[in-house]
Amino acid sequence: MRVPSNQDRRPVGANMTPMIDVVFLLIIFFLVSSHLARQENRLPLDLPTASTFGPNDPDRAPLTISVDSDARYRVAGNMVDLQGLHHVLRELRKELGPRAAIRIRTDKGVQYRFVEPVLRAAVKAGLTDATIAVREKTL
């Protein structure tokens, strides 16, 4: 009978391959999600200026609705009509409840008659927290 020696045994160690896979997946996820969040604010809008303006609340992540100079509506970068906007806002309210919030980004040349339907759709959906994005007025 042969007695096993220490030379025949393989060293025991942790397999790092699954850990590396998970880390790379997390990196890719955060890169993609941050890219989509920044893309929303890259729409070419000339925001109106305001003398009073409050900073963004980091605890709240409102849904951004953009109205461009041609009075087209975009939600998260995707073009929608008013019916689609109503549907998105109702779904937002169902999902987040009273914490649901929207931020309206408009070109400064857009007439109020194109912004009002967004506010009306928000009220119909039961949303009470709406802000309008502006640039701070510089002296």
Contacts in CASP RR format, 6 or more apart in sequence:
PFRMAT RR
TARGET T0000
AUTHOR 0000-0000-0000
METHOD contacts of the structure
MODEL  1
MRVPSNQDRRPVGANMTPMIDVVFLLIIFFLVSSHLARQENRLPLDLPTA
STFGPNDPDRAPLTISVDSDARYRVAGNMVDLQGLHHVLRELRKELGPRA
AIRIRTDKGVQYRFVEPVLRAAVKAGLTDATIAVREKTL
36 76 0 8 1.000
39 77 0 8 1.000
40 64 0 8 1.000
40 66 0 8 1.000
40 76 0 8 1.000
40 77 0 8 1.000
41 64 0 8 1.000
41 105 0 8 1.000
43 66 0 8 1.000
43 68 0 8 1.000
43 74 0 8 1.000
43 77 0 8 1.000
43 105 0 8 1.000
44 68 0 8 1.000
45 66 0 8 1.000
45 68 0 8 1.000
45 69 0 8 1.000
45 105 0 8 1.000
45 106 0 8 1.000
45 107 0 8 1.000
46 69 0 8 1.000
46 107 0 8 1.000
46 108 0 8 1.000
46 109 0 8 1.000
47 105 0 8 1.000
47 106 0 8 1.000
47 107 0 8 1.000
47 108 0 8 1.000
47 133 0 8 1.000
47 134 0 8 1.000
47 135 0 8 1.000
48 106 0 8 1.000
48 108 0 8 1.000
48 109 0 8 1.000
48 134 0 8 1.000
48 135 0 8 1.000
49 108 0 8 1.000
49 134 0 8 1.000
49 135 0 8 1.000
49 136 0 8 1.000
49 137 0 8 1.000
49 138 0 8 1.000
50 134 0 8 1.000
50 135 0 8 1.000
50 136 0 8 1.000
50 137 0 8 1.000
51 137 0 8 1.000
53 134 0 8 1.000
53 136 0 8 1.000
60 99 0 8 1.000
60 101 0 8 1.000
60 129 0 8 1.000
61 101 0 8 1.000
62 101 0 8 1.000
62 102 0 8 1.000
62 103 0 8 1.000
62 129 0 8 1.000
62 131 0 8 1.000
63 75 0 8 1.000
63 76 0 8 1.000
63 88 0 8 1.000
63 89 0 8 1.000
63 92 0 8 1.000
63 100 0 8 1.000
63 101 0 8 1.000
63 102 0 8 1.000
63 103 0 8 1.000
64 75 0 8 1.000
64 76 0 8 1.000
64 102 0 8 1.000
64 103 0 8 1.000
64 105 0 8 1.000
64 133 0 8 1.000
65 73 0 8 1.000
65 74 0 8 1.000
65 75 0 8 1.000
65 85 0 8 1.000
65 102 0 8 1.000
65 103 0 8 1.000
65 104 0 8 1.000
65 105 0 8 1.000
65 118 0 8 1.000
66 73 0 8 1.000
66 74 0 8 1.000
66 75 0 8 1.000
66 77 0 8 1.000
66 104 0 8 1.000
66 105 0 8 1.000
66 106 0 8 1.000
67 73 0 8 1.000
67 74 0 8 1.000
67 104 0 8 1.000
67 105 0 8 1.000
67 106 0 8 1.000
67 107 0 8 1.000
67 110 0 8 1.000
67 114 0 8 1.000
67 115 0 8 1.000
67 118 0 8 1.000
68 74 0 8 1.000
68 107 0 8 1.000
68 110 0 8 1.000
69 107 0 8 1.000
69 109 0 8 1.000
69 110 0 8 1.000
71 110 0 8 1.000
71 111 0 8 1.000
71 114 0 8 1.000
72 79 0 8 1.000
73 79 0 8 1.000
73 80 0 8 1.000
73 81 0 8 1.000
73 82 0 8 1.000
73 85 0 8 1.000
73 118 0 8 1.000
74 80 0 8 1.000
75 85 0 8 1.000
75 88 0 8 1.000
80 88 0 8 1.000
82 117 0 8 1.000
82 121 0 8 1.000
85 117 0 8 1.000
85 118 0 8 1.000
85 121 0 8 1.000
86 121 0 8 1.000
86 124 0 8 1.000
86 125 0 8 1.000
89 102 0 8 1.000
89 121 0 8 1.000
89 122 0 8 1.000
89 124 0 8 1.000
89 125 0 8 1.000
89 127 0 8 1.000
90 125 0 8 1.000
92 100 0 8 1.000
92 102 0 8 1.000
92 125 0 8 1.000
92 127 0 8 1.000
93 100 0 8 1.000
93 125 0 8 1.000
93 126 0 8 1.000
93 127 0 8 1.000
98 128 0 8 1.000
100 126 0 8 1.000
100 127 0 8 1.000
100 129 0 8 1.000
101 127 0 8 1.000
101 129 0 8 1.000
101 130 0 8 1.000
101 131 0 8 1.000
102 118 0 8 1.000
102 122 0 8 1.000
102 127 0 8 1.000
102 129 0 8 1.000
102 130 0 8 1.000
102 131 0 8 1.000
103 130 0 8 1.000
103 131 0 8 1.000
103 132 0 8 1.000
103 133 0 8 1.000
104 115 0 8 1.000
104 118 0 8 1.000
104 119 0 8 1.000
104 130 0 8 1.000
104 131 0 8 1.000
104 132 0 8 1.000
104 133 0 8 1.000
105 132 0 8 1.000
105 133 0 8 1.000
106 114 0 8 1.000
106 115 0 8 1.000
106 132 0 8 1.000
106 133 0 8 1.000
115 132 0 8 1.000
119 130 0 8 1.000
122 130 0 8 1.000
END
